Amino acid sequence: MKVELFYSPGCSACVDRQAELRDAAREAIKDVEWREINILDSVDHAVELGVMTLPSIVIDGEVVFTSMPTIVQLRKELIERNRGHA
């Protein structure tokens, strides 16, 4: 499972929460591929995926969160999607 967190470097809340969300994702799904993507460095990739707001979280190519989720929300989404792959 691939998770991409798109953020802006000027968003302190985004930067502050990245580590805790990454850790929660890795606890929920052991083989998760986690990427933190600075929108300024990857605008074309963000547009291809349909990222319109920041922060956004894309899971397996689908924009799932268009604002910063809680740890509980992220874990729930990842676990449910992982069950669908089993």
C-alpha positions as CSV (number, residue, x, y, z in Angstrom):
1,M,0.0,0.0,0.0
2,K,1.3,3.4,-1.0
3,V,0.5,6.5,1.0
4,E,1.5,10.0,-0.1
5,L,1.2,13.0,2.1
6,F,1.2,16.3,0.1
7,Y,2.1,19.3,2.1
8,S,3.4,22.9,1.8
9,P,6.6,23.8,3.6
10,G,4.9,26.8,5.0
11,C,2.3,24.7,6.8
12,S,3.7,24.2,10.3
13,A,0.8,21.9,11.3
14,C,1.6,19.7,8.4
15,V,5.2,19.4,9.2
16,D,4.5,18.9,12.9
17,R,2.0,16.0,12.3
18,Q,4.0,14.1,9.6
19,A,6.0,11.9,11.9
20,E,3.0,10.8,14.1
21,L,0.9,10.0,11.0
22,R,3.8,8.1,9.4
23,D,4.3,6.1,12.6
24,A,0.6,5.4,12.8
25,A,0.5,4.2,9.2
26,R,3.5,1.9,9.8
27,E,1.9,0.4,12.9
28,A,-1.4,-0.2,11.1
29,I,0.1,-1.7,7.9
30,K,3.5,-3.3,8.2
31,D,4.5,-3.0,4.5
32,V,3.1,0.5,3.9
33,E,5.1,2.7,1.5
34,W,5.0,6.2,3.0
35,R,6.1,9.4,1.1
36,E,6.0,13.0,2.3
37,I,5.8,15.2,-0.8
38,N,6.5,18.9,-0.8
39,I,4.0,20.2,-3.3
40,L,6.5,22.8,-4.6
41,D,8.8,20.0,-5.7
42,S,6.1,17.8,-7.3
43,V,3.3,20.0,-8.7
44,D,2.9,17.8,-11.8
45,H,2.5,14.6,-9.8
46,A,0.0,16.3,-7.5
47,V,-2.1,17.5,-10.4
48,E,-2.1,14.1,-12.0
49,L,-3.5,12.6,-8.8
50,G,-6.1,15.4,-8.4
51,V,-4.7,17.0,-5.3
52,M,-6.4,20.4,-5.0
53,T,-5.9,21.3,-1.4
54,L,-3.2,21.0,1.2
55,P,-2.5,19.0,3.1
56,S,-3.9,16.0,1.2
57,I,-3.3,12.3,1.6
58,V,-3.4,10.0,-1.4
59,I,-3.7,6.2,-0.8
60,D,-2.9,4.0,-3.8
61,G,-3.4,6.8,-6.2
62,E,-6.7,8.0,-4.8
63,V,-7.1,11.3,-2.9
64,V,-8.6,10.2,0.4
65,F,-8.1,13.1,2.8
66,T,-8.2,16.7,1.8
67,S,-7.3,17.9,5.2
68,M,-5.0,16.5,7.9
69,P,-6.7,13.4,9.4
70,T,-6.5,12.3,13.0
71,I,-4.4,9.3,13.7
72,V,-7.6,7.3,14.3
73,Q,-9.0,8.3,11.0
74,L,-5.9,7.4,9.1
75,R,-5.5,4.1,10.8
76,K,-9.1,3.2,10.2
77,E,-8.9,4.0,6.5
78,L,-5.6,2.0,6.1
79,I,-6.9,-1.0,7.9
80,E,-10.2,-1.1,6.0
81,R,-8.3,-0.8,2.7
82,N,-5.9,-3.5,3.7
83,R,-8.8,-5.8,4.4
84,G,-10.1,-5.2,0.9
85,H,-6.7,-6.4,-0.5
86,A,-6.6,-9.6,1.5
